[in-house]
Amino acid sequence: MRRVLRPHRALAAAVLALLLGACEGGSGQSGSAFVFLTVDGFSLTGPIISSVPSSTSNNSTTGACVTLRNNIKNPLVAVPSALDNVTIRSYTVSITPLTPATPGGTFTFGTAVLVPAGAIANGALSGNTATFAVVLVPAGFKGPNGGSAAVEITFKGRDGRGQSVEVDGAITVFFSSGLEADSACSGTGGTGGTGGTGGTTT
């Protein structure tokens, strides 16, 4: 007897595949820029995490830290140039419900975060990451108690030459009515700027 996946199980399987692929880090290497970005991962107070908790209150946002890494395409380049710095100008959050009654949506936030090209010392590249706050779930779009959603984020920016650079990352959000505060970016190292402002719904 052939087993047929129920719609919600099929959706969950599809989203899991998406998360596994996205967490490995998109790179945008097909572009004309000399560099590409990867997503090291999401965090709250230190270690990289695969999911974050969220309250069910629609009066606040749920957030996290993200760490982006700037990579030189040409391995023969000995010294990165300031032209290889990337400025993230916006990020788009796409929420895919994993449980019934959990809202979905797509939101774009403007930002200004420098992801430096870094410097090479003793043959090793360092100083090429930026850690900054991002909104995962905007106010008004929380799921019910016990609900969950897959959140994919696309970061878009330009290098010092004006070439477009973008990268994708993903994380799962779980909603609970027992939480008094939402997850947010705090206590992590790295460089960077502020999170999104002025989000628009699409």
Buried (B, 14 or more C-beta within 10 A) or exposed (E): EEEEEEEEEEBBEEBEEBBEEBBEBBBBBEBEBBBBBBBBBBBBEEEBBEBBBBBBBEEBBBBBBBBBBBBBEEEEBEEBBEBBBBBBBBBBBBBBBBBEEBBBBBBBBEBBBBBBBBEBEEEEBEBBBBBBBBBBBBBEBBBBEEBBBBBBBBBBBBBBEEBBBBBBBBBBBBBBEEBEEBBBBEEBEBBBBEBBEEBEEE
